[in-house]
Amino acid sequence: MNYPVVIVGGGLAGLVSSIELARRGLSVLLIERKSYPYHKVCGEYISNEVRPYLENLGLDLEALGVATITDFQFTSPKGSALAAKLDLGGFGISRYTLDEALYKLALKAGVYFQLNTIVQDIRWLGEGFEIETSDGTYQAEIVIGSFGKRTRLDKQMNRDFMEKESPYLGVKYHIAGDFAKDLISLHNFKNGYCGMSAIEDDKYCLCYLTERSNLKETGSIPEMERTLLGKNPHLRTIFETATFLYDKPEVINEISFAPKKAVENHVLMAGDTAGLITPLCGNGMAMAIRGGRMVAQAISGYFTDHHSRSLLEKTYQTGWQQEFATRLRVGRTVQQFFGREVLSELALGFFKMTPPLLRMVIKATHGKVLTKN
């Protein structure tokens, strides 16, 4: 029950870091509250910045049926539209498919899994950790926290961002219909915006972020979609013509984009647990993958080179800030112009007149192409 590394949460960052560490010869336990495969609220678009890395990791993306994304569209609540080419481009794949593929790679690499298990507490004991779960207690020298956007564990650890209530609600569907396969679109509506892009098997991910006040005002998700999202003619067409493949949508509450720390109480945070980029930037999945690789590299150095916890934490915190802080800051700044009826219209007109600035914003929320493991 004692491991060099325990990973709490089996999303993209947790799975990638587990594969990297196991392949470096470390004994790794990953604890996940669900079992694979499962759906989660996510935009399901990945920038090509991490495609070579994923393929080097062992994923056959073509065999998984990814959709190739080359173009971007932005619409205002009134229906005005702006189109642009994506310099790097990306691909679409559901978390249901991608997470399961990474899970299989992790099993092959020798990662130990404890699935359908809830982590109740992570206690720092001075030289290591004790992880209390619904299925027993584990000890670890290093703990990676990759347990998502906002959880009970964040509150137990007294993380600063938990002190402020977040107004955001996320909703996701998978749909089918006659839509462009090479396009990621971002459609604005009052107090929110909705992203859509193709994924595998001729399906599309439709995922939107809004304020809970919209739901309170309209009384239900279907009514909110009809009366508020439907005011944007592009969204109205989607909701009226698409075939919805879920009985009900995936929903998540209190999504926080506030700054977070990459190290809390000696736990190394990765993925959304370390920092969440606004969905309009469409790059959270790529960041989680990069973050998983980064935390694994830092931990590998700890075990092979120096065995200094203070150096590990400082190196990781500094590297994380250098890699992601600017992206997150740009995302939070740009978000202020979206979901606002007048401001989004003005932003659309401005970027139409200044295409180089639009490319600069897109570039600022992406990283360099990652090629090696």
C-alpha positions as a Markdown table, in Angstrom:
| # | Residue | x | y | z |
|---|---|---|---|---|
| 1 | Met | 0.0 | 0.0 | 0.0 |
| 2 | Asn | 3.1 | 2.2 | -0.2 |
| 3 | Tyr | 4.0 | 3.8 | -3.6 |
| 4 | Pro | 6.7 | 6.3 | -4.7 |
| 5 | Val | 3.9 | 8.2 | -6.6 |
| 6 | Val | 0.2 | 8.3 | -6.2 |
| 7 | Ile | -1.9 | 10.2 | -8.7 |
| 8 | Val | -5.3 | 11.4 | -7.6 |
| 9 | Gly | -7.6 | 11.8 | -10.6 |
| 10 | Gly | -7.4 | 10.0 | -14.0 |
| 11 | Gly | -8.1 | 12.7 | -16.5 |
| 12 | Leu | -5.6 | 13.7 | -19.3 |
| 13 | Ala | -2.9 | 15.0 | -17.0 |
| 14 | Gly | -3.2 | 12.1 | -14.6 |
| 15 | Leu | -3.0 | 9.5 | -17.3 |
| 16 | Val | -0.2 | 11.1 | -19.2 |
| 17 | Ser | 1.9 | 11.5 | -16.1 |
| 18 | Ser | 1.3 | 7.9 | -15.0 |
| 19 | Ile | 2.4 | 6.6 | -18.4 |
| 20 | Glu | 5.6 | 8.7 | -18.4 |
| 21 | Leu | 6.5 | 7.8 | -14.8 |
| 22 | Ala | 5.8 | 4.0 | -15.2 |
| 23 | Arg | 7.9 | 3.9 | -18.3 |
| 24 | Arg | 10.7 | 5.5 | -16.3 |
| 25 | Gly | 10.5 | 2.5 | -13.9 |
| 26 | Leu | 8.6 | 4.0 | -11.1 |
| 27 | Ser | 5.8 | 2.2 | -9.3 |
| 28 | Val | 2.7 | 4.4 | -9.8 |
| 29 | Leu | -0.8 | 4.1 | -8.4 |
| 30 | Leu | -3.6 | 6.1 | -10.0 |
| 31 | Ile | -6.9 | 6.6 | -8.1 |
| 32 | Glu | -10.0 | 7.5 | -10.1 |
| 33 | Arg | -13.5 | 7.9 | -8.8 |
| 34 | Lys | -15.1 | 6.4 | -12.0 |
| 35 | Ser | -14.2 | 3.6 | -14.4 |
| 36 | Tyr | -13.2 | 4.0 | -18.1 |
| 37 | Pro | -14.7 | 4.9 | -20.5 |
| 38 | Tyr | -16.9 | 7.8 | -19.3 |
| 39 | His | -18.1 | 11.1 | -20.6 |
| 40 | Lys | -17.2 | 14.5 | -19.0 |
| 41 | Val | -17.9 | 18.1 | -19.7 |
| 42 | Cys | -15.1 | 19.2 | -22.1 |
| 43 | Gly | -14.8 | 20.9 | -25.5 |
| 44 | Glu | -13.0 | 17.9 | -27.0 |
| 45 | Tyr | -10.8 | 19.9 | -29.4 |
| 46 | Ile | -7.0 | 19.5 | -29.1 |
| 47 | Ser | -4.4 | 21.8 | -30.7 |
| 48 | Asn | -1.9 | 20.1 | -33.0 |
| 49 | Glu | 0.8 | 21.4 | -30.6 |
| 50 | Val | 0.6 | 18.0 | -28.8 |
| 51 | Arg | -0.3 | 15.7 | -31.7 |
| 52 | Pro | 3.3 | 14.5 | -32.3 |
| 53 | Tyr | 3.8 | 13.9 | -28.6 |
| 54 | Leu | 0.7 | 11.8 | -28.3 |
| 55 | Glu | 1.6 | 9.8 | -31.3 |
| 56 | Asn | 5.1 | 9.2 | -29.9 |
| 57 | Leu | 3.5 | 8.2 | -26.7 |
| 58 | Gly | 1.8 | 5.4 | -28.6 |
| 59 | Leu | -1.6 | 6.6 | -29.6 |
| 60 | Asp | -2.8 | 5.8 | -33.1 |
| 61 | Leu | -5.0 | 8.9 | -33.6 |
| 62 | Glu | -6.0 | 8.0 | -37.1 |
| 63 | Ala | -7.2 | 4.6 | -35.9 |
| 64 | Leu | -9.2 | 6.4 | -33.2 |
| 65 | Gly | -11.0 | 8.3 | -35.9 |
| 66 | Val | -10.0 | 11.9 | -35.0 |
| 67 | Ala | -11.5 | 14.7 | -36.9 |
| 68 | Thr | -9.1 | 17.2 | -38.6 |
| 69 | Ile | -9.9 | 20.8 | -37.6 |
| 70 | Thr | -8.4 | 23.7 | -39.8 |
| 71 | Asp | -10.8 | 26.6 | -39.5 |
| 72 | Phe | -12.3 | 28.8 | -36.8 |
| 73 | Gln | -15.6 | 30.7 | -36.7 |
| 74 | Phe | -16.8 | 33.2 | -34.2 |
| 75 | Thr | -20.4 | 34.6 | -34.1 |
| 76 | Ser | -22.0 | 37.3 | -32.0 |
| 77 | Pro | -25.3 | 36.9 | -30.2 |
| 78 | Lys | -27.0 | 38.7 | -33.2 |
| 79 | Gly | -25.5 | 36.2 | -35.7 |
| 80 | Ser | -22.6 | 38.3 | -37.1 |
| 81 | Ala | -19.8 | 35.9 | -38.1 |
| 82 | Leu | -16.0 | 36.1 | -38.3 |
| 83 | Ala | -13.9 | 33.3 | -40.0 |
| 84 | Ala | -10.2 | 32.6 | -39.7 |
| 85 | Lys | -7.7 | 29.8 | -40.5 |
| 86 | Leu | -6.0 | 28.1 | -37.5 |
| 87 | Asp | -2.2 | 28.3 | -37.9 |
| 88 | Leu | -1.5 | 25.0 | -36.2 |
| 89 | Gly | -4.9 | 23.5 | -36.5 |
| 90 | Gly | -6.1 | 20.7 | -34.3 |
| 91 | Phe | -8.2 | 17.6 | -34.1 |
| 92 | Gly | -11.4 | 16.5 | -32.4 |
| 93 | Ile | -11.8 | 13.4 | -30.2 |
| 94 | Ser | -14.2 | 12.6 | -27.4 |
| 95 | Arg | -12.8 | 12.2 | -23.8 |
| 96 | Tyr | -14.8 | 9.0 | -23.8 |
| 97 | Thr | -12.5 | 7.6 | -26.5 |
| 98 | Leu | -9.2 | 9.4 | -25.7 |
| 99 | Asp | -9.2 | 8.7 | -22.0 |
| 100 | Glu | -9.9 | 5.0 | -22.5 |
| 101 | Ala | -7.0 | 4.8 | -25.1 |
| 102 | Leu | -4.6 | 6.4 | -22.6 |
| 103 | Tyr | -5.9 | 4.1 | -19.8 |
| 104 | Lys | -5.0 | 1.1 | -22.0 |
| 105 | Leu | -1.5 | 2.6 | -22.6 |
| 106 | Ala | -1.1 | 3.1 | -18.9 |
| 107 | Leu | -2.1 | -0.4 | -18.1 |
| 108 | Lys | 0.5 | -1.7 | -20.6 |
| 109 | Ala | 3.1 | 0.5 | -19.0 |
| 110 | Gly | 2.5 | -1.1 | -15.7 |
| 111 | Val | 0.5 | 1.6 | -13.9 |
| 112 | Tyr | -1.6 | 0.3 | -11.0 |
| 113 | Phe | -5.2 | 1.6 | -10.9 |
| 114 | Gln | -7.8 | 1.9 | -8.1 |
| 115 | Leu | -11.0 | 2.7 | -10.0 |
| 116 | Asn | -14.5 | 3.6 | -8.7 |
| 117 | Thr | -12.7 | 4.9 | -5.6 |
| 118 | Ile | -13.2 | 8.3 | -3.9 |
| 119 | Val | -10.3 | 10.1 | -2.3 |
| 120 | Gln | -11.5 | 11.5 | 1.0 |
| 121 | Asp | -8.4 | 13.1 | 2.3 |
| 122 | Ile | -4.7 | 13.8 | 1.4 |
| 123 | Arg | -2.6 | 14.2 | 4.5 |
| 124 | Trp | 1.0 | 15.5 | 4.5 |
| 125 | Leu | 3.0 | 13.7 | 7.2 |
| 126 | Gly | 6.2 | 15.6 | 7.1 |
| 127 | Glu | 8.2 | 13.2 | 4.8 |
| 128 | Gly | 5.4 | 11.8 | 2.7 |
| 129 | Phe | 1.6 | 11.5 | 2.3 |
| 130 | Glu | -1.3 | 9.4 | 3.6 |
| 131 | Ile | -4.2 | 9.2 | 1.1 |
| 132 | Glu | -7.5 | 8.1 | 2.6 |
| 133 | Thr | -10.0 | 6.6 | 0.2 |
| 134 | Ser | -13.3 | 4.9 | 0.2 |
| 135 | Asp | -11.4 | 1.6 | -0.4 |
| 136 | Gly | -8.5 | 1.9 | 2.0 |
| 137 | Thr | -5.5 | 4.0 | 2.9 |
| 138 | Tyr | -2.3 | 4.4 | 0.9 |
| 139 | Gln | 1.1 | 6.0 | 1.5 |
| 140 | Ala | 3.2 | 7.9 | -1.1 |
| 141 | Glu | 6.4 | 9.8 | -1.3 |
| 142 | Ile | 5.0 | 12.1 | -4.0 |
| 143 | Val | 1.3 | 12.9 | -4.8 |
| 144 | Ile | 0.1 | 14.4 | -8.1 |
| 145 | Gly | -3.3 | 16.2 | -7.8 |
| 146 | Ser | -5.2 | 15.9 | -11.1 |
| 147 | Phe | -8.7 | 15.7 | -9.7 |
| 148 | Gly | -10.4 | 18.3 | -11.9 |
| 149 | Lys | -11.8 | 21.8 | -12.0 |
| 150 | Arg | -13.3 | 22.2 | -8.6 |
| 151 | Thr | -13.8 | 19.4 | -6.0 |
| 152 | Arg | -14.3 | 18.7 | -2.3 |
| 153 | Leu | -10.5 | 18.1 | -2.0 |
| 154 | Asp | -9.8 | 21.7 | -3.1 |
| 155 | Lys | -11.9 | 22.9 | -0.1 |
| 156 | Gln | -10.3 | 20.5 | 2.3 |
| 157 | Met | -6.9 | 21.9 | 1.2 |
| 158 | Asn | -8.1 | 25.4 | 1.8 |
| 159 | Arg | -7.2 | 26.5 | -1.7 |
| 160 | Asp | -7.6 | 30.2 | -2.2 |
| 161 | Phe | -9.9 | 30.1 | -5.3 |
| 162 | Met | -12.5 | 28.1 | -3.3 |
| 163 | Glu | -13.2 | 31.1 | -1.1 |
| 164 | Lys | -15.0 | 32.8 | -4.0 |
| 165 | Glu | -18.1 | 31.3 | -5.5 |
| 166 | Ser | -18.0 | 30.8 | -9.2 |
| 167 | Pro | -21.0 | 31.8 | -11.3 |
| 168 | Tyr | -20.3 | 29.4 | -14.2 |
| 169 | Leu | -22.2 | 26.3 | -15.4 |
| 170 | Gly | -20.9 | 24.0 | -18.2 |
| 171 | Val | -23.2 | 21.8 | -20.4 |
| 172 | Lys | -22.1 | 19.3 | -23.0 |
| 173 | Tyr | -23.8 | 17.2 | -25.7 |
| 174 | His | -22.8 | 14.9 | -28.5 |
| 175 | Ile | -24.8 | 15.5 | -31.6 |
| 176 | Ala | -25.1 | 14.4 | -35.2 |
| 177 | Gly | -26.1 | 16.4 | -38.3 |
| 178 | Asp | -25.0 | 18.0 | -41.5 |
| 179 | Phe | -22.3 | 20.3 | -40.2 |
| 180 | Ala | -18.8 | 21.3 | -41.3 |
| 181 | Lys | -16.2 | 18.7 | -40.1 |
| 182 | Asp | -13.1 | 20.9 | -40.3 |
| 183 | Leu | -14.5 | 23.8 | -38.2 |
| 184 | Ile | -14.4 | 24.8 | -34.6 |
| 185 | Ser | -17.0 | 27.4 | -34.0 |
| 186 | Leu | -17.6 | 29.7 | -31.0 |
| 187 | His | -21.1 | 31.1 | -30.8 |
| 188 | Asn | -21.9 | 33.9 | -28.3 |
| 189 | Phe | -25.2 | 34.4 | -26.4 |
| 190 | Lys | -26.2 | 36.4 | -23.4 |
| 191 | Asn | -23.8 | 35.7 | -20.5 |
| 192 | Gly | -22.2 | 32.7 | -22.3 |
| 193 | Tyr | -20.7 | 31.1 | -25.3 |
| 194 | Cys | -21.0 | 27.7 | -27.0 |
| 195 | Gly | -18.2 | 25.8 | -28.8 |
| 196 | Met | -18.8 | 23.1 | -31.4 |
| 197 | Ser | -16.5 | 20.9 | -33.4 |
| 198 | Ala | -16.4 | 17.4 | -35.0 |
| 199 | Ile | -15.1 | 14.4 | -33.1 |
| 200 | Glu | -14.9 | 10.7 | -34.1 |
| 201 | Asp | -17.6 | 8.6 | -35.8 |
| 202 | Asp | -19.3 | 11.6 | -37.6 |
| 203 | Lys | -20.3 | 13.1 | -34.2 |
| 204 | Tyr | -19.9 | 16.6 | -32.9 |
| 205 | Cys | -19.2 | 18.0 | -29.5 |
| 206 | Leu | -21.5 | 20.8 | -28.5 |
| 207 | Cys | -20.4 | 22.4 | -25.2 |
| 208 | Tyr | -21.3 | 25.7 | -23.7 |
| 209 | Leu | -20.4 | 27.8 | -20.7 |
| 210 | Thr | -23.0 | 30.2 | -19.1 |
| 211 | Glu | -23.8 | 31.9 | -15.9 |
| 212 | Arg | -26.2 | 30.2 | -13.5 |
| 213 | Ser | -28.3 | 33.4 | -13.5 |
| 214 | Asn | -29.4 | 32.3 | -17.0 |
| 215 | Leu | -30.6 | 29.0 | -15.7 |
| 216 | Lys | -32.3 | 30.7 | -12.8 |
| 217 | Glu | -34.0 | 33.2 | -15.1 |
| 218 | Thr | -35.3 | 30.5 | -17.5 |
| 219 | Gly | -36.0 | 27.7 | -15.1 |
| 220 | Ser | -34.5 | 24.8 | -17.0 |
| 221 | Ile | -31.7 | 23.9 | -19.4 |
| 222 | Pro | -34.1 | 23.2 | -22.4 |
| 223 | Glu | -35.9 | 26.5 | -21.8 |
| 224 | Met | -32.6 | 28.4 | -21.5 |
| 225 | Glu | -31.4 | 26.8 | -24.8 |
| 226 | Arg | -34.6 | 27.8 | -26.5 |
| 227 | Thr | -35.0 | 31.4 | -25.2 |
| 228 | Leu | -31.4 | 32.5 | -24.7 |
| 229 | Leu | -29.0 | 30.4 | -26.8 |
| 230 | Gly | -31.6 | 30.4 | -29.5 |
| 231 | Lys | -31.4 | 34.1 | -30.0 |
| 232 | Asn | -28.1 | 33.5 | -31.9 |
| 233 | Pro | -29.4 | 32.2 | -35.3 |
| 234 | His | -26.4 | 29.9 | -35.7 |
| 235 | Leu | -27.2 | 28.2 | -32.3 |
| 236 | Arg | -30.9 | 28.1 | -33.1 |
| 237 | Thr | -30.2 | 26.2 | -36.3 |
| 238 | Ile | -27.9 | 23.7 | -34.5 |
| 239 | Phe | -30.5 | 23.0 | -31.8 |
| 240 | Glu | -33.4 | 22.7 | -34.3 |
| 241 | Thr | -31.6 | 20.5 | -36.8 |
| 242 | Ala | -29.2 | 18.3 | -34.8 |
| 243 | Thr | -29.9 | 14.8 | -33.5 |
| 244 | Phe | -28.9 | 14.8 | -29.9 |
| 245 | Leu | -27.2 | 11.5 | -28.9 |
| 246 | Tyr | -27.5 | 11.8 | -25.1 |
| 247 | Asp | -30.7 | 11.3 | -23.1 |
| 248 | Lys | -29.6 | 14.2 | -21.1 |
| 249 | Pro | -26.5 | 16.5 | -21.2 |
| 250 | Glu | -23.4 | 16.3 | -19.1 |
| 251 | Val | -23.5 | 19.2 | -16.6 |
| 252 | Ile | -20.9 | 20.7 | -14.2 |
| 253 | Asn | -21.3 | 23.6 | -11.8 |
| 254 | Glu | -19.1 | 26.3 | -10.3 |
| 255 | Ile | -16.3 | 26.2 | -12.9 |
| 256 | Ser | -13.6 | 28.5 | -11.7 |
| 257 | Phe | -11.0 | 30.3 | -13.9 |
| 258 | Ala | -9.4 | 32.1 | -11.0 |
| 259 | Pro | -5.6 | 31.7 | -10.6 |
| 260 | Lys | -4.5 | 28.6 | -8.8 |
| 261 | Lys | -1.2 | 27.4 | -7.4 |
| 262 | Ala | 0.7 | 24.5 | -9.0 |
| 263 | Val | 1.9 | 23.3 | -5.6 |
| 264 | Glu | -0.4 | 23.1 | -2.6 |
| 265 | Asn | 0.6 | 21.5 | 0.7 |
| 266 | His | 3.4 | 19.7 | -1.2 |
| 267 | Val | 0.9 | 18.2 | -3.7 |
| 268 | Leu | 2.0 | 18.8 | -7.3 |
| 269 | Met | -1.1 | 19.9 | -9.2 |
| 270 | Ala | -1.6 | 19.2 | -12.9 |
| 271 | Gly | -4.2 | 19.8 | -15.6 |
| 272 | Asp | -7.3 | 21.8 | -14.6 |
| 273 | Thr | -6.4 | 21.3 | -10.9 |
| 274 | Ala | -3.4 | 23.6 | -11.5 |
| 275 | Gly | -5.2 | 26.1 | -13.7 |
| 276 | Leu | -8.1 | 26.2 | -16.0 |
| 277 | Ile | -8.0 | 28.2 | -19.3 |
| 278 | Thr | -11.3 | 29.7 | -20.5 |
| 279 | Pro | -13.0 | 27.4 | -23.0 |
| 280 | Leu | -13.2 | 30.1 | -25.7 |
| 281 | Cys | -9.4 | 29.5 | -26.2 |
| 282 | Gly | -10.1 | 25.9 | -27.0 |
| 283 | Asn | -6.8 | 24.6 | -25.6 |
| 284 | Gly | -7.5 | 23.1 | -22.2 |
| 285 | Met | -6.9 | 19.5 | -23.3 |
| 286 | Ala | -3.5 | 20.4 | -24.9 |
| 287 | Met | -2.5 | 22.2 | -21.7 |
| 288 | Ala | -3.5 | 19.2 | -19.5 |
| 289 | Ile | -1.4 | 16.8 | -21.7 |
| 290 | Arg | 1.6 | 19.2 | -21.5 |
| 291 | Gly | 1.1 | 19.5 | -17.8 |
| 292 | Gly | 1.1 | 15.7 | -17.3 |
| 293 | Arg | 4.4 | 15.4 | -19.2 |
| 294 | Met | 5.9 | 18.3 | -17.2 |
| 295 | Val | 5.0 | 17.0 | -13.8 |
| 296 | Ala | 6.4 | 13.6 | -14.7 |
| 297 | Gln | 9.7 | 15.1 | -15.9 |
| 298 | Ala | 10.0 | 17.0 | -12.6 |
| 299 | Ile | 9.3 | 13.9 | -10.5 |
| 300 | Ser | 11.7 | 11.8 | -12.6 |
| 301 | Gly | 14.4 | 14.3 | -11.9 |
| 302 | Tyr | 13.6 | 14.1 | -8.2 |
| 303 | Phe | 14.0 | 10.3 | -8.0 |
| 304 | Thr | 17.0 | 10.0 | -10.3 |
| 305 | Asp | 19.1 | 13.1 | -9.5 |
| 306 | His | 18.5 | 15.0 | -6.3 |
| 307 | His | 15.8 | 13.7 | -3.9 |
| 308 | Ser | 15.2 | 17.2 | -2.8 |
| 309 | Arg | 11.5 | 18.0 | -2.2 |
| 310 | Ser | 12.1 | 21.7 | -2.0 |
| 311 | Leu | 13.9 | 21.7 | -5.3 |
| 312 | Leu | 11.2 | 19.5 | -6.9 |
| 313 | Glu | 8.5 | 21.9 | -5.8 |
| 314 | Lys | 10.3 | 25.0 | -6.8 |
| 315 | Thr | 11.3 | 23.6 | -10.2 |
| 316 | Tyr | 7.8 | 22.5 | -11.0 |
| 317 | Gln | 6.1 | 25.7 | -9.8 |
| 318 | Thr | 8.5 | 27.9 | -11.8 |
| 319 | Gly | 8.3 | 25.7 | -14.9 |
| 320 | Trp | 4.5 | 25.6 | -14.7 |
| 321 | Gln | 4.3 | 29.4 | -14.5 |
| 322 | Gln | 6.7 | 29.9 | -17.4 |
| 323 | Glu | 4.7 | 27.4 | -19.6 |
| 324 | Phe | 1.1 | 28.4 | -18.8 |
| 325 | Ala | 0.7 | 31.6 | -16.8 |
| 326 | Thr | 0.6 | 33.9 | -19.9 |
| 327 | Arg | -2.0 | 31.6 | -21.7 |
| 328 | Leu | -4.3 | 31.7 | -18.7 |
| 329 | Arg | -4.0 | 35.4 | -18.2 |
| 330 | Val | -4.8 | 36.1 | -21.9 |
| 331 | Gly | -7.7 | 33.7 | -21.7 |
| 332 | Arg | -9.2 | 35.5 | -18.7 |
| 333 | Thr | -8.7 | 38.9 | -20.4 |
| 334 | Val | -10.3 | 37.9 | -23.7 |
| 335 | Gln | -13.2 | 36.3 | -21.8 |
| 336 | Gln | -14.4 | 39.6 | -20.6 |
| 337 | Phe | -15.4 | 40.5 | -24.2 |
| 338 | Phe | -17.4 | 37.3 | -24.7 |
| 339 | Gly | -20.9 | 36.5 | -23.5 |
| 340 | Arg | -21.7 | 40.2 | -23.5 |
| 341 | Glu | -24.0 | 41.2 | -26.3 |
| 342 | Val | -22.5 | 44.6 | -27.1 |
| 343 | Leu | -18.9 | 43.8 | -26.3 |
| 344 | Ser | -18.8 | 40.6 | -28.3 |
| 345 | Glu | -20.3 | 42.5 | -31.3 |
| 346 | Leu | -17.6 | 45.2 | -30.9 |
| 347 | Ala | -14.8 | 42.5 | -30.6 |
| 348 | Leu | -16.0 | 40.8 | -33.7 |
| 349 | Gly | -15.9 | 44.0 | -35.7 |
| 350 | Phe | -12.5 | 44.9 | -34.3 |
| 351 | Phe | -10.9 | 41.6 | -35.2 |
| 352 | Lys | -12.5 | 41.7 | -38.6 |
| 353 | Met | -10.6 | 44.9 | -39.3 |
| 354 | Thr | -7.4 | 43.6 | -37.7 |
| 355 | Pro | -6.8 | 40.0 | -38.7 |
| 356 | Pro | -3.2 | 40.0 | -37.4 |
| 357 | Leu | -4.4 | 40.8 | -33.9 |
| 358 | Leu | -6.8 | 37.9 | -34.0 |
| 359 | Arg | -3.9 | 35.6 | -35.0 |
| 360 | Met | -1.8 | 37.0 | -32.1 |
| 361 | Val | -4.5 | 36.2 | -29.6 |
| 362 | Ile | -4.9 | 32.7 | -30.9 |
| 363 | Lys | -1.1 | 32.2 | -30.8 |
| 364 | Ala | -0.9 | 33.6 | -27.3 |
| 365 | Thr | -3.2 | 30.8 | -26.1 |
| 366 | His | -1.2 | 28.0 | -27.7 |
| 367 | Gly | 2.3 | 26.6 | -27.1 |
| 368 | Lys | 5.1 | 25.4 | -29.3 |
| 369 | Val | 4.8 | 22.0 | -30.9 |
| 370 | Leu | 5.7 | 19.3 | -28.5 |
| 371 | Thr | 7.4 | 16.4 | -30.2 |
| 372 | Lys | 9.4 | 14.3 | -27.7 |
| 373 | Asn | 8.4 | 12.2 | -24.7 |
